Amino acid sequence: MYKTIIYEKKDNIGVLTINRPEKLNALSNELTEELERLLNEVENDEKLHVLVMTGAGEKAFVAGADIQELVDRDALVGRRVSRTRQEIFSRIENLPIPVIAAVNGYALGGGLELALACSIRICSEKAQFGAPEVKLGIIPGDGGTQRLPRLIGLGRAMEMILTGDFIDAQEAYRIGLVNQVVSHDELMEKAMELAQKIAKRPPLAVRYAKEAVNRSQEGDSVSGYALESYLHALACTTEDKKEGVQAFLEKRKGTFKGK
């Protein structure tokens, strides 16, 4: 069904693997198109609670754009490719379910921007991150100039983008780019443990919480507080809320149905 990605479901958790290891999982136009098709499937899967994303092979999550395609990219093509990938990455960011990036190696350029679109990032001790576009005479085009400063602050983002230098896993953790650094061999195990923990939470509450947190990065705090209040009120109407409160009072684990 797909040539450049692998998608599997494990109960209510989806696992998406970028599968171009011979090209360090570089973002090609074909890969972008397949990501878009997969998102159509994921968005319509009501039984899916969490999506985990990683890269095939031992070296890279996604090591940037496919340089061969970049050679002939002019202004018109550059604008079209940039806008298309921005829209796809925004769809990933705004999926109703959380997306966990399990960064197993290089996350550079478009790969960094893809990881930034995810809800949570866990990385291997071997991971490296960078926005090296300036070294090629261009700038990030897939959302990096917007998401990176929101995550790690203006000064640090400016330094990464203007120098194009790479940072290692420990520095990425220190500046808040990733949530956890784990051993390379344990990366997927730890990512799945986190996914399973979130998947056990009441699904509607998780969705509403993700939406509220995402929207906190937009507009003013008054609008954010209003949205939070409305989503909190909506959560109070669910069967899961009744079950969660009752389970707490009865000192038992809740059984949640996403209703």
C-alpha positions as CSV (number, residue, x, y, z in Angstrom):
1,M,0.0,0.0,0.0
2,Y,2.9,2.4,0.9
3,K,6.4,2.5,-0.5
4,T,8.1,4.9,1.8
5,I,6.3,4.4,5.1
6,I,5.2,1.4,7.2
7,Y,2.1,1.6,9.3
8,E,1.0,-0.9,11.9
9,K,-1.6,-0.9,14.6
10,K,-1.0,-2.5,18.0
11,D,-4.4,-2.5,19.8
12,N,-5.3,1.2,20.0
13,I,-1.8,2.5,19.2
14,G,-0.6,3.2,15.7
15,V,3.1,2.9,14.8
16,L,4.3,4.9,11.7
17,T,7.8,4.2,10.5
18,I,9.5,6.5,7.8
19,N,11.0,3.8,5.6
20,R,13.8,5.1,3.4
21,P,16.8,3.9,5.4
22,E,19.1,3.9,2.3
23,K,18.4,7.7,2.0
24,L,18.5,8.3,5.8
25,N,14.7,8.5,5.6
26,A,14.9,11.9,3.7
27,L,11.7,13.6,2.9
28,S,10.8,13.1,-0.7
29,N,7.7,14.3,-2.6
30,E,6.5,10.6,-2.7
31,L,7.0,10.3,1.0
32,T,5.1,13.5,1.6
33,E,2.2,12.3,-0.6
34,E,2.1,9.0,1.3
35,L,2.1,10.8,4.7
36,E,-0.9,12.8,3.5
37,R,-2.8,9.6,2.5
38,L,-2.0,7.9,5.8
39,L,-3.3,10.9,7.7
40,N,-6.7,10.5,6.0
41,E,-6.7,6.9,7.4
42,V,-5.6,7.9,10.9
43,E,-8.0,10.9,11.2
44,N,-11.0,8.6,10.5
45,D,-9.9,5.8,12.9
46,E,-12.0,6.3,16.0
47,K,-10.4,3.4,17.8
48,L,-6.9,4.9,17.6
49,H,-5.8,6.6,20.8
50,V,-2.1,7.4,20.2
51,L,0.3,7.5,17.2
52,V,4.0,6.7,17.6
53,M,6.4,7.9,14.8
54,T,9.9,6.8,14.2
55,G,12.5,6.2,11.4
56,A,13.7,2.9,9.8
57,G,17.3,1.8,10.3
58,E,19.9,2.7,12.9
59,K,21.0,6.2,11.7
60,A,18.1,8.5,11.2
61,F,14.6,9.6,12.2
62,V,14.4,11.9,9.1
63,A,17.7,13.4,7.9
64,G,16.1,16.4,6.1
65,A,14.8,16.9,2.6
66,D,15.8,14.8,-0.4
67,I,18.7,16.9,-1.8
68,Q,18.2,15.5,-5.3
69,E,14.8,17.1,-5.4
70,L,16.2,20.3,-4.0
71,V,18.5,20.9,-6.9
72,D,15.9,22.0,-9.3
73,R,13.6,23.7,-6.8
74,D,12.8,27.3,-7.9
75,A,10.6,29.9,-6.3
76,L,7.3,28.4,-7.6
77,V,8.2,24.8,-6.6
78,G,9.7,26.0,-3.3
79,R,6.5,27.8,-2.3
80,R,4.3,24.8,-3.3
81,V,6.5,22.2,-1.5
82,S,6.8,24.4,1.6
83,R,3.0,25.1,1.8
84,T,2.1,21.4,1.2
85,R,4.5,20.2,4.0
86,Q,3.4,22.9,6.3
87,E,-0.2,21.8,5.9
88,I,0.6,18.1,6.4
89,F,2.7,18.8,9.5
90,S,-0.1,21.0,10.9
91,R,-2.4,18.1,10.4
92,I,-0.1,16.0,12.4
93,E,0.1,18.6,15.1
94,N,-3.6,19.0,15.3
95,L,-4.6,15.3,15.1
96,P,-7.1,14.7,17.9
97,I,-4.8,12.0,19.3
98,P,-1.3,12.6,20.7
99,V,1.6,11.8,18.5
100,I,4.9,10.7,20.0
101,A,8.1,11.1,18.0
102,A,10.6,8.3,18.8
103,V,13.8,10.0,17.4
104,N,16.3,7.2,16.7
105,G,19.0,9.2,15.0
106,Y,19.4,12.3,12.8
107,A,16.4,14.7,12.9
108,L,17.6,17.4,10.6
109,G,15.8,20.1,8.5
110,G,12.5,18.7,7.6
111,G,13.0,15.9,10.0
112,L,13.4,18.3,12.9
113,E,10.3,20.1,11.7
114,L,8.4,16.8,11.6
115,A,9.4,16.0,15.1
116,L,8.4,19.5,16.2
117,A,4.9,18.8,14.9
118,C,4.5,15.9,17.3
119,S,3.0,16.2,20.7
120,I,5.9,14.6,22.6
121,R,9.5,13.8,21.6
122,I,11.6,10.9,23.1
123,C,15.0,10.4,21.6
124,S,17.8,7.9,21.6
125,E,21.2,8.8,23.2
126,K,22.5,8.7,19.6
127,A,20.0,11.3,18.2
128,Q,21.2,14.6,16.7
129,F,19.0,17.6,15.9
130,G,19.7,20.5,13.6
131,A,18.2,23.1,11.2
132,P,21.1,23.2,8.6
133,E,19.1,24.8,5.8
134,V,21.1,28.1,6.0
135,K,24.2,26.1,5.0
136,L,22.4,25.4,1.7
137,G,21.5,29.0,1.1
138,I,17.8,28.5,2.1
139,I,15.8,28.6,5.4
140,P,13.5,26.1,7.1
141,G,10.2,25.9,5.1
142,D,8.1,23.2,6.9
143,G,7.2,25.2,10.0
144,G,10.5,25.2,11.8
145,T,10.8,29.0,12.2
146,Q,7.5,29.0,14.0
147,R,7.5,25.9,16.1
148,L,11.1,25.8,17.3
149,P,11.1,29.2,19.1
150,R,7.8,28.4,20.8
151,L,9.3,25.2,22.1
152,I,12.8,26.2,23.1
153,G,12.7,30.0,23.2
154,L,13.6,32.7,20.7
155,G,17.3,33.0,21.4
156,R,18.1,29.3,21.3
157,A,16.0,28.8,18.1
158,M,17.7,31.7,16.5
159,E,21.1,30.3,17.2
160,M,20.2,26.8,15.8
161,I,18.6,28.2,12.7
162,L,21.3,30.9,11.9
163,T,24.3,28.7,12.5
164,G,22.9,25.4,11.2
165,D,24.8,23.6,13.8
166,F,23.7,20.2,15.2
167,I,23.0,19.5,18.9
168,D,23.2,16.1,20.6
169,A,20.5,14.3,22.6
170,Q,21.6,15.7,26.0
171,E,21.6,19.3,24.8
172,A,18.2,18.7,23.2
173,Y,16.9,17.5,26.6
174,R,18.6,20.4,28.4
175,I,16.9,23.1,26.3
176,G,13.5,21.3,26.3
177,L,13.5,20.1,22.7
178,V,12.9,16.5,23.8
179,N,11.0,15.1,26.9
180,Q,13.3,12.1,27.5
181,V,16.6,10.7,26.4
182,V,16.9,6.9,26.6
183,S,19.3,4.2,25.5
184,H,19.2,3.5,21.8
185,D,18.1,-0.1,22.3
186,E,15.2,0.9,24.6
187,L,13.8,3.7,22.5
188,M,10.8,2.0,21.0
189,E,10.1,0.2,24.3
190,K,10.0,3.4,26.2
191,A,8.0,5.2,23.5
192,M,5.4,2.4,23.5
193,E,5.3,2.4,27.3
194,L,4.4,6.1,27.2
195,A,1.9,5.5,24.4
196,Q,0.2,2.7,26.4
197,K,0.0,4.9,29.5
198,I,-1.7,7.7,27.5
199,A,-3.9,5.2,25.7
200,K,-5.3,4.0,29.0
201,R,-6.5,7.5,29.9
202,P,-10.1,8.6,29.1
203,P,-9.9,9.2,25.3
204,L,-12.1,12.3,25.2
205,A,-10.3,13.9,28.1
206,V,-7.0,13.3,26.3
207,R,-8.3,14.9,23.1
208,Y,-9.8,17.9,24.8
209,A,-6.6,18.4,26.8
210,K,-4.4,18.2,23.7
211,E,-6.6,20.8,21.9
212,A,-6.5,23.2,24.8
213,V,-2.7,22.9,25.2
214,N,-2.1,23.4,21.4
215,R,-4.3,26.4,21.3
216,S,-2.4,28.0,24.2
217,Q,0.3,28.9,21.6
218,E,-2.2,31.0,19.6
219,G,-3.9,34.3,20.4
220,D,-4.3,35.8,23.8
221,S,-4.7,34.2,27.3
222,V,-8.3,35.4,27.6
223,S,-9.3,33.3,24.6
224,G,-7.2,30.4,25.9
225,Y,-8.9,30.5,29.2
226,A,-12.4,30.6,27.5
227,L,-11.5,27.6,25.4
228,E,-10.2,25.6,28.3
229,S,-13.4,26.4,30.3
230,Y,-15.6,25.2,27.5
231,L,-13.6,22.0,26.9
232,H,-13.6,21.3,30.7
233,A,-17.4,21.8,30.7
234,L,-17.7,19.5,27.7
235,A,-15.6,16.8,29.4
236,C,-17.9,17.0,32.5
237,T,-20.8,15.8,30.3
238,T,-19.1,12.5,29.3
239,E,-19.7,9.0,30.6
240,D,-15.9,8.7,31.0
241,K,-16.0,11.5,33.6
242,K,-18.7,9.7,35.6
243,E,-16.7,6.5,35.4
244,G,-13.4,8.2,36.3
245,V,-14.8,9.9,39.4
246,Q,-16.6,6.8,40.5
247,A,-13.6,4.6,40.0
248,F,-11.5,7.1,42.1
249,L,-14.1,7.0,44.9
250,E,-14.2,3.2,44.8
251,K,-10.4,2.9,44.7
252,R,-10.4,0.9,41.5
253,K,-9.2,1.4,37.9
254,G,-11.6,3.0,35.6
255,T,-13.0,1.5,32.4
256,F,-13.2,4.1,29.8
257,K,-15.2,4.0,26.5
258,G,-14.5,7.3,24.9
259,K,-18.1,8.4,25.4
